[in-house]
Amino acid sequence: MKRILYIVLFAIVLLAGCSSSFIFGNDEATPRVQTVFAGYQVPPNFVPQALVITALGDSLSQGVGDEANRGGYVGRLASEIREWPGVRGAAVENTAKRGRRSDQLLSMFQKGELTGPVTEADYIVMTIGGNDIMRIVKRDLFNLNLEAFREELLLYENRYQNIYSTIREMNPQAPLIMIGVYNPFSLITNEIQEFDEIMAAYNGVMEEALAEDPQACFVPVQDLFEGNDNLVYHTDFFHPNGNGYDLMTERILERMGECGLIFEDRG
């Protein structure tokens, strides 16, 4: 791991900084008229619904790096959902913040700070874990070793499970979309297999935590950010740019369909 020292020096300044939230109001326009959605006949007396999308976690859910100012993948997902037949509008409650780690998110749950946004949600989306990994990188910058990441992974697994369990205690029914982590160092070199292994381990923990929940869906995105052939990175070399968030949104919608979590109101 020592050979990656010079490659990761830049990481110590990537995750500091700002926070913001994106609130998208309900669409007031008359929804599109469609007869069939997901194989279901929409009745003529159907009353469309407004949905609330709650975003949790770190800078990826906050939308950092999105030069198009469309709210990252959350804003794009909301735009797509507004076009679904049977949906009158989609309001976004974005609680995510740049630099947030899983221990900080869990603390917010324990303090009751997220009770309202979670209990009111019709859909919940979350990214968390990248800053847990980067904390090890910054802490052990001159003495990186795999064992430190393995030790942190055990703690992360416990926190992630507690976060998931708390969400389900507050809101047992809302579809839960949990997005994985990716390896930003692949932008610099494809020779650091250790980081790929670390990301795969963290993604495995997330996917396993959701495995028994039919209303939860894990979304892997690591392959979307391997290198920058598709120009997916912001100029900070860490966060997605608009194109990166476009690809994330496409993957999220694809996985939601596979998991059976596309909205379909049956009156």
N, C-alpha and C positions, 0 to 999 in steps of 0.2 A: 504493500500500500504506500510505501514511502515514495515510490516513483510518481505518484500523482500530486505531490506537494505543490509544484509550480502551476499545475493545471487548476487547482482549486483555490489558489490564493485569492482570486477575485470573489470567491463566494462569501467572504466575511462581511461584505458590504451590501449584498444583494437584497437582504430581507428586512432591512430596517425601514422605518418610515411611517407612511401615512395610512389613513383609513378613510373609507367612505361607504355609503350604502346607496343602492339604486332602488328607487320606488317607482313602479310602473302602475299607473292607474288603469282601471277597467276601461275597455273600449266601449264607447257609447253608441257606435254605429250599429245599424241593423246587421246581424250576422249573415253570412252567406247561406243561401238556401241550397241544401243538398239532400238527396233522398236516401242515400245509403252510405253508412259509415261502418267500416270494419265488418261488413256483411250483415249489418242490422238495419232494418227499415225504420227511419225516423218518423214517428206518428205526426199527423198534421196539427195536433194540439200540443205538441212538444214545447215546453218552456225551457229555453237555454239557461245554463248555469254560469255563474262567475266563479272562478277558481282562485285560490290563494296558493302561491308558490313560496315556500320559505327556504332560504339559502343559509347554510351553516358553514363555518370553517375559516379558511385562510384566503390568501390573495387570489387564488384561482377562482373561487366562488365570488370574490369581490369584483373580479374583472380587471385586475391590474395588468397593464400591457396592451389593452385593447385600444389601439389608436383610432378606431372608428367610433369609440364612445357608445357602444351598443350594450354595455353591461356584461361583457364577456359571454361565457356560455349560458349564464343565467338569463340575461336579457334576450339572447337569441332563442333560447328554449321557450321563454314566455311568448315571444312573437309567433313561434310556431304553434303553440298551444292555443293562442287566440284565434287561429284559423281553423281549428278543429270544429266540425259540425257539432252542435250542441253546447258550444262554449260561448257565452256572452262576452267574457273578458277574462283577463288574468292579471291579478295584482301580485307584485313581488315584494316580499318582506326580506330584505337582504341584510343579515346580521354578520356577514363574514368580514374579516379584517386581516389586512396584510401582516404577516409575521406570526399569526396565531398558531400555537401548538396544541396537541391533544390534551395536555394537562391543563392548559388555560381554558380550552373549550369545556372540559369536564367540570372545572371550577365554576364556570358560568351556569352550567346546569344545576350544580349543587346549591348555588346561591339563588336559584329561581329566576335568573335574568332572561332565560329563553322560554319560559313556560308559555307566555302568550303566543309568540310566533309559532311555536311547535304545535300547540293544541289547536290553533286556528287553521293550520295548514291542510290543504287538499293534496299537495305534493311537497315532499321534502327532498332537497338536494344538498350534497355535502362533499367538500374536499378537505382532508386533514391528513397530516403525516409528513408532508414535505419539510416542514420546519423542524419537526422532531429529528429528522435525518440531518438537516443542515446544522442543527445545534451541536451534534457530534463532530461534524466537519470543522466548525469554527472552534470548538473547545479543544480538539485534539489535532489541530492543524499541522503541527510539526511532529506528530507521533501517531498518525492514523493507523488503526488496525481493525480487522474484521470483528474481533471479539467485542470491542466497544459497541459496535452496531448490533451485534447479537444480544448483548445485555440490554440495550435500549429497546430492542424489539420485544422482549418479554414484558417490559413495562408498558410499551405501547399497546400490545395485545390486550392487556388488562384494562387499560384506559378506553380503548376502542370498544371493547365489549360493554363496559359500563355506560359509555355514551349511547351506544345502540340500545341497550336495555332501558335507559332513561327515556329516550325518544319514544320507545314503544309503550312505556308506562303512561306517557303523556298523550300519545296518539297511536292507538293500536292499529288503525286502519289505513292511514294515508300511505300511498306508494312512496317508498324510500329509495332514492337514487344515490348511491354512494360511488364516487369516482376515485380511481386509483392514482398512484403517483407515477412519475416518469423520471428518467435519468437525464438531467440537463447537461451533464458533462459529456454526453455523446456528441454534443455540438462541437466540442473541442477535439475529441479523439474517439475512435472506436476500439481502442486498445485497453480500456479499463473495464475488464469483465467483472471485477469485484463490485462495482457500483450497480451493474445490471443485476447481479445476484442479490444485492441488498434491496433494491427496488422490488424485485420479484418476491422476496420474502415478506416485505410489508404488504404488497398487494395480496399475497396468499392469506395473510392474517385477516384482511378486510373481507375477502371473498368468503372465507370459512365462517366468519361471524354472521354472515347473512344467509348462509346456505339453507337453513330450515325455515326461512320466512318467505312465504309465497308473494308477499306484498313488497319485497325488497329486491333490489337489482344492483349488482356490482358492475361497474363500467370500466374496463381496462383501457388505458390510453397510452401506455408506455411505447407501443409501436409507432404512434403518431408523431413522437418527438425524438425518434432515433436519427440523429444528425439534423441537417436543415435543408435537405434537398427540396422539400416542399415549402420552404420559407415560412416556417411556423413560429419562429421565435421573435420576440420583441427585441429592441436594441439593448436591453439589459442582459441579454443572453441567458435568461432564466425563465421568464414568464412567456406565455403564448402571445402572439400578436393577433390581429383580427382574423387572419387566415387560420391560425392555430385554434382559435375559439370556434371558428366555423367547423373545422374538422371534429373538434370535441363534441359540438352540438349534434352533428350528423351521427357520430358514434353513440351518443346518449339516446337519441331517438331510435336508432337501430336496436339497441339493447332493450329499451323500453318495450318495443314491439315484441322482441323475443321473450321478454319476461311477462308479457301480457298486461302491461301497465299503461297502455294507451287509453285515454279517457273514452268511455262509451256509456253514455247515459241511456237507460232503458225506460225512462219515464217514471 
